[in-house]
Amino acid sequence: KVAAHMGKEGDATPFTDVTVD
């Protein structure tokens, strides 16, 4: 969950959330 949050904040990367999930 932390990785997804960082990715979203760092760069508009919603796909990161799916990868982490």
PyMOL Python script that loads the backbone (N, CA, C, O; Angstrom):
from pymol import cmd

cmd.read_pdbstr("""\
ATOM      1  N   LYS A   1       0.845  -1.191   0.000  1.00  0.00           N
ATOM      2  CA  LYS A   1       0.000   0.000   0.000  1.00  0.00           C
ATOM      3  C   LYS A   1       0.892   1.258   0.000  1.00  0.00           C
ATOM      4  O   LYS A   1       0.563   2.257  -0.640  1.00  0.00           O
ATOM      5  N   VAL A   2       1.995   1.197   0.707  1.00  0.00           N
ATOM      6  CA  VAL A   2       2.887   2.357   0.765  1.00  0.00           C
ATOM      7  C   VAL A   2       3.452   2.656  -0.623  1.00  0.00           C
ATOM      8  O   VAL A   2       3.512   3.811  -1.044  1.00  0.00           O
ATOM      9  N   ALA A   3       3.864   1.607  -1.323  1.00  0.00           N
ATOM     10  CA  ALA A   3       4.455   1.781  -2.656  1.00  0.00           C
ATOM     11  C   ALA A   3       3.443   2.456  -3.578  1.00  0.00           C
ATOM     12  O   ALA A   3       3.786   3.363  -4.336  1.00  0.00           O
ATOM     13  N   ALA A   4       2.206   2.006  -3.503  1.00  0.00           N
ATOM     14  CA  ALA A   4       1.165   2.566  -4.367  1.00  0.00           C
ATOM     15  C   ALA A   4       0.995   4.053  -4.059  1.00  0.00           C
ATOM     16  O   ALA A   4       0.875   4.872  -4.970  1.00  0.00           O
ATOM     17  N   HIS A   5       0.987   4.391  -2.781  1.00  0.00           N
ATOM     18  CA  HIS A   5       0.807   5.789  -2.383  1.00  0.00           C
ATOM     19  C   HIS A   5       1.955   6.644  -2.923  1.00  0.00           C
ATOM     20  O   HIS A   5       1.735   7.721  -3.476  1.00  0.00           O
ATOM     21  N   MET A   6       3.178   6.147  -2.756  1.00  0.00           N
ATOM     22  CA  MET A   6       4.346   6.885  -3.228  1.00  0.00           C
ATOM     23  C   MET A   6       4.264   7.083  -4.742  1.00  0.00           C
ATOM     24  O   MET A   6       4.488   8.186  -5.240  1.00  0.00           O
ATOM     25  N   GLY A   7       3.946   6.019  -5.466  1.00  0.00           N
ATOM     26  CA  GLY A   7       3.865   6.115  -6.919  1.00  0.00           C
ATOM     27  C   GLY A   7       2.817   7.132  -7.340  1.00  0.00           C
ATOM     28  O   GLY A   7       3.043   7.924  -8.255  1.00  0.00           O
ATOM     29  N   LYS A   8       1.677   7.107  -6.675  1.00  0.00           N
ATOM     30  CA  LYS A   8       0.599   8.031  -7.034  1.00  0.00           C
ATOM     31  C   LYS A   8       1.027   9.477  -6.759  1.00  0.00           C
ATOM     32  O   LYS A   8       0.754  10.380  -7.549  1.00  0.00           O
ATOM     33  N   GLU A   9       1.692   9.674  -5.641  1.00  0.00           N
ATOM     34  CA  GLU A   9       2.110  11.030  -5.292  1.00  0.00           C
ATOM     35  C   GLU A   9       3.277  11.482  -6.177  1.00  0.00           C
ATOM     36  O   GLU A   9       3.299  12.616  -6.654  1.00  0.00           O
ATOM     37  N   GLY A  10       4.242  10.586  -6.389  1.00  0.00           N
ATOM     38  CA  GLY A  10       5.409  10.936  -7.196  1.00  0.00           C
ATOM     39  C   GLY A  10       5.005  11.272  -8.621  1.00  0.00           C
ATOM     40  O   GLY A  10       5.373  12.323  -9.147  1.00  0.00           O
ATOM     41  N   ASP A  11       4.247  10.378  -9.245  1.00  0.00           N
ATOM     42  CA  ASP A  11       3.819  10.598 -10.636  1.00  0.00           C
ATOM     43  C   ASP A  11       2.457   9.968 -10.854  1.00  0.00           C
ATOM     44  O   ASP A  11       2.189   8.869 -10.369  1.00  0.00           O
ATOM     45  N   ALA A  12       1.603  10.658 -11.578  1.00  0.00           N
ATOM     46  CA  ALA A  12       0.249  10.118 -11.816  1.00  0.00           C
ATOM     47  C   ALA A  12       0.327   8.695 -12.362  1.00  0.00           C
ATOM     48  O   ALA A  12       0.279   8.491 -13.575  1.00  0.00           O
ATOM     49  N   THR A  13       0.448   7.712 -11.473  1.00  0.00           N
ATOM     50  CA  THR A  13       0.564   6.317 -11.929  1.00  0.00           C
ATOM     51  C   THR A  13      -0.447   5.446 -11.190  1.00  0.00           C
ATOM     52  O   THR A  13      -0.070   4.701 -10.284  1.00  0.00           O
ATOM     53  N   PRO A  14      -1.706   5.526 -11.556  1.00  0.00           N
ATOM     54  CA  PRO A  14      -2.757   4.730 -10.899  1.00  0.00           C
ATOM     55  C   PRO A  14      -2.521   3.235 -11.069  1.00  0.00           C
ATOM     56  O   PRO A  14      -2.942   2.434 -10.234  1.00  0.00           O
ATOM     57  N   PHE A  15      -1.841   2.859 -12.164  1.00  0.00           N
ATOM     58  CA  PHE A  15      -1.577   1.435 -12.422  1.00  0.00           C
ATOM     59  C   PHE A  15      -0.715   0.842 -11.301  1.00  0.00           C
ATOM     60  O   PHE A  15      -0.768  -0.363 -11.051  1.00  0.00           O
ATOM     61  N   THR A  16       0.073   1.679 -10.629  1.00  0.00           N
ATOM     62  CA  THR A  16       0.920   1.190  -9.533  1.00  0.00           C
ATOM     63  C   THR A  16       0.057   0.555  -8.457  1.00  0.00           C
ATOM     64  O   THR A  16       0.414  -0.479  -7.893  1.00  0.00           O
ATOM     65  N   ASP A  17      -1.084   1.178  -8.175  1.00  0.00           N
ATOM     66  CA  ASP A  17      -1.983   0.661  -7.138  1.00  0.00           C
ATOM     67  C   ASP A  17      -2.376  -0.774  -7.464  1.00  0.00           C
ATOM     68  O   ASP A  17      -2.398  -1.634  -6.583  1.00  0.00           O
ATOM     69  N   VAL A  18      -2.682  -1.026  -8.721  1.00  0.00           N
ATOM     70  CA  VAL A  18      -3.101  -2.371  -9.135  1.00  0.00           C
ATOM     71  C   VAL A  18      -1.947  -3.355  -8.959  1.00  0.00           C
ATOM     72  O   VAL A  18      -2.148  -4.480  -8.500  1.00  0.00           O
ATOM     73  N   THR A  19      -0.744  -2.930  -9.324  1.00  0.00           N
ATOM     74  CA  THR A  19       0.417  -3.818  -9.219  1.00  0.00           C
ATOM     75  C   THR A  19       0.649  -4.215  -7.764  1.00  0.00           C
ATOM     76  O   THR A  19       0.871  -5.389  -7.469  1.00  0.00           O
ATOM     77  N   VAL A  20       0.601  -3.256  -6.869  1.00  0.00           N
ATOM     78  CA  VAL A  20       0.824  -3.532  -5.444  1.00  0.00           C
ATOM     79  C   VAL A  20      -0.284  -4.423  -4.911  1.00  0.00           C
ATOM     80  O   VAL A  20      -0.029  -5.362  -4.157  1.00  0.00           O
ATOM     81  N   ASP A  21      -1.515  -4.125  -5.307  1.00  0.00           N
ATOM     82  CA  ASP A  21      -2.654  -4.892  -4.827  1.00  0.00           C
ATOM     83  C   ASP A  21      -2.500  -6.323  -5.314  1.00  0.00           C
ATOM     84  O   ASP A  21      -3.349  -7.167  -5.031  1.00  0.00           O
TER      85      ASP A  21
END
""", "prot")
cmd.dss("prot")
cmd.show_as("cartoon", "prot")
cmd.util.cbc("prot")
cmd.orient("prot")
